[in-house]
Amino acid sequence: MRILLIGASGDIGQVIQDEFSSRHDIIKVGRSSGDIIADITDRASIEVMYKEAGKVDAVISANGNVHFAPLDEFTEEQFRTSLLDKAMSQINLVLVGLNHIADGGSFTLTSGILCRDPIKTGAAAATANGALDGFVKSATIEMPRGLRINVVSPGLLEVSESRFGEYFPGHIPVSSKRVAYAYAKSVEGLINGQVIAVD
């Protein structure tokens, strides 16, 4: 399979590469490194990315930055930027990608645990994650040409615990292997319209 992996250099992107690279052709995409350089917050950049990649069998998105702040300090601009970077960018990957993915191909997006198990300062992340989960459930009933779409919703990764663990009190970190299996289930299996939670 030719798999387009957006956010390849991040913690989740590395986990996905480790899982898939031995049996699939991975095209790595990032804002500053990778086989293709693209800013997926810009729809025009997404169009160029797909043209450079050519026909692919699967798209995996493991990207999306959000702003963390106490609720009473959030600005509208910070919230809007978080929704654009995490949610709308991945939605555009699907909307644009419908014309660039092979028949029977799949999209796998990435949301996260915070819309079902919130933390302080995480309102923007929770909102973006919830939007992605809802989009996938709805989009699946309209996917053409036998295409599938799922979203992986992981908890805090063990590899990220040293940097972010203090913000997730009481959360049990999840192993890279379990997260990798969730992406494998989405891409290599036949499920469709699912939120694959990894808690």
C-alpha positions in Angstrom: 0.0 0.0 0.0 1.1 3.6 -0.6 0.3 5.5 2.6 0.5 9.3 2.9 1.5 10.0 6.5 0.9 13.6 7.7 2.7 14.6 10.9 5.4 11.9 10.4 8.0 13.5 12.7 5.8 13.7 15.8 5.5 11.1 18.6 2.4 9.5 17.0 3.9 9.8 13.5 7.0 7.9 14.6 4.8 5.2 16.2 2.9 4.8 12.9 6.2 4.6 10.9 7.5 1.9 13.1 4.3 -0.1 12.6 3.9 0.3 8.9 7.3 0.9 7.2 8.2 -2.8 6.9 5.2 -3.7 4.9 4.0 -0.5 3.2 5.4 2.4 1.2 5.2 5.4 3.5 5.2 9.0 2.1 6.2 11.3 5.0 4.7 14.8 5.1 5.6 17.5 7.5 5.7 21.3 7.9 9.5 21.4 7.9 10.7 17.9 7.0 9.7 14.8 5.2 9.3 13.5 1.6 6.8 16.3 1.0 6.7 19.6 2.8 3.1 20.9 3.4 1.2 23.2 5.7 -2.2 21.4 6.1 -3.8 24.4 7.7 -3.7 25.9 4.2 -6.1 24.2 1.7 -4.0 25.2 -1.2 -1.0 23.5 0.3 -3.0 20.3 0.8 -3.9 20.4 -2.9 -0.2 20.7 -3.9 0.7 17.9 -1.4 -1.8 15.5 -3.0 -0.5 16.3 -6.5 3.1 15.7 -5.4 2.2 12.4 -3.8 0.2 11.0 -6.7 -2.5 8.3 -6.1 -2.4 6.8 -2.6 -4.2 3.9 -1.0 -4.5 5.4 2.5 -4.1 8.7 4.2 -3.1 8.9 7.9 -3.2 12.2 9.7 -1.2 12.3 13.0 -0.9 16.1 13.4 -2.7 19.0 14.9 -1.6 21.6 17.4 -3.9 23.1 20.0 -3.6 25.9 22.6 -3.8 25.1 26.3 -4.9 27.7 28.7 -7.3 28.3 31.6 -10.8 28.8 30.3 -11.1 32.3 31.6 -7.9 33.3 29.8 -8.7 31.8 26.4 -9.1 34.3 23.5 -11.4 33.8 20.6 -8.3 33.8 18.3 -6.6 31.1 20.3 -9.7 28.9 20.2 -10.2 29.5 16.5 -6.5 28.7 15.7 -6.7 25.5 17.7 -9.9 24.4 15.8 -8.2 25.2 12.4 -5.0 23.5 13.2 -6.4 20.3 14.8 -9.9 19.8 13.3 -10.4 21.8 10.1 -7.0 20.9 8.7 -7.8 17.2 9.0 -11.3 17.6 7.6 -9.7 19.4 4.6 -7.4 16.4 4.2 -10.5 14.3 3.6 -12.5 16.8 1.5 -9.5 17.5 -0.9 -8.3 13.9 -0.7 -11.5 12.3 -2.0 -10.3 13.0 -5.5 -6.7 11.7 -4.9 -7.2 8.4 -3.0 -7.6 5.0 -4.8 -11.0 3.2 -4.8 -11.5 1.3 -1.6 -8.9 3.4 0.2 -9.0 4.8 3.7 -8.6 8.0 5.7 -7.4 7.7 9.4 -7.6 10.9 11.4 -6.3 11.6 14.9 -8.4 13.1 17.7 -7.7 12.4 21.4 -8.9 11.5 24.9 -9.7 15.0 26.1 -13.2 15.1 24.7 -14.1 12.1 26.9 -11.7 12.6 29.8 -11.0 16.3 30.1 -8.2 18.1 31.9 -7.7 21.7 33.1 -6.7 24.0 30.3 -7.8 21.5 27.6 -11.1 23.0 26.4 -9.8 23.8 22.9 -8.3 20.3 22.5 -11.5 18.7 23.7 -13.6 20.7 21.3 -11.3 19.9 18.3 -11.3 16.2 19.2 -15.1 16.1 19.5 -15.4 17.8 16.2 -13.2 15.2 14.5 -15.1 12.3 16.1 -18.4 13.7 14.9 -17.1 14.4 11.4 -15.9 10.8 11.0 -19.2 9.3 12.2 -21.2 11.5 9.8 -18.8 11.5 6.8 -18.7 7.7 6.7 -22.3 7.5 5.3 -21.4 9.6 2.3 -18.0 8.2 1.4 -17.8 7.4 -2.4 -16.1 4.5 -4.2 -15.9 2.2 -1.2 -13.7 4.6 0.7 -13.5 4.2 4.5 -12.8 6.7 7.3 -12.0 6.3 10.9 -10.4 8.3 13.7 -7.9 7.1 16.3 -8.4 8.7 19.7 -5.4 8.0 21.9 -4.7 8.9 25.5 -1.3 10.3 26.6 1.4 8.2 25.0 4.2 6.7 27.2 6.8 8.3 24.9 5.2 11.7 25.6 4.8 11.4 29.3 8.1 13.0 30.2 7.0 16.2 28.4 3.3 16.3 29.0 2.5 14.0 31.9 2.2 16.8 34.5 -0.8 18.1 32.6 -2.7 14.8 32.7 -3.0 14.0 36.4 -4.4 10.5 37.0 -4.2 9.5 33.3 -2.5 6.2 32.7 -0.2 6.5 29.7 -0.8 4.2 26.8 2.0 2.1 25.0 3.2 2.9 21.6 2.4 -0.6 20.5 -1.3 -0.2 21.4 -1.5 3.0 19.6 0.2 1.5 16.5 -2.3 -1.4 16.5 -5.2 1.1 16.5 -3.8 2.7 13.2 -3.3 -0.8 11.8 -6.8 -1.7 12.6 -8.1 1.3 10.8 -5.9 1.1 7.7 -5.5 -2.7 7.2 -8.9 -3.8 8.5 -12.3 -3.2 7.2 -13.9 -1.0 9.9 -15.6 2.2 8.9 -16.9 5.3 10.7 -15.3 4.3 14.0 -13.7 6.2 16.8 -10.9 3.9 17.9 -10.2 4.8 21.5 -6.9 3.9 23.0 -7.1 4.5 26.8 
